[in-house]
């Protein structure tokens, strides 16, 4: 009996503590809700900003340009390489005008420089890789 009385007294004394804890917890829930509302509001404003619009446009270009080639593009590349191979084997390059040869040379230099620039950007250094 004494144990039962001690147990009920402990429960009664602790019920006040439990009520206080539940009140504190309710307060923190409302604080959390306020913080979540503030974050949602800031996120909504940020998604409408000019920077967010620019990022969406850049993402569209990035996903388009960085996508792996499709089967049709690979087939076109193979046919283009076959045309170049035939052009070189047949000796048609001997009949190019100076203007056409100069244009082809400039295009080749441009492609090589774009490759070099891409490598430079990729390694983030002009001369060698940062180790």
Buried (B, 14 or more C-beta within 10 A) or exposed (E): EEEEEEEEEEEEEEEEEEEEEEEEEEEEEEEEEEEEEEEEEEEEEEEEEEEEEEEEEEEEEEEEEEEEEEEEEEEEEEEEEEEEEEEEEEEEEEEEEEEEEEEEEEEEEEEEEEEEEEEEEEEEEEEEEEE
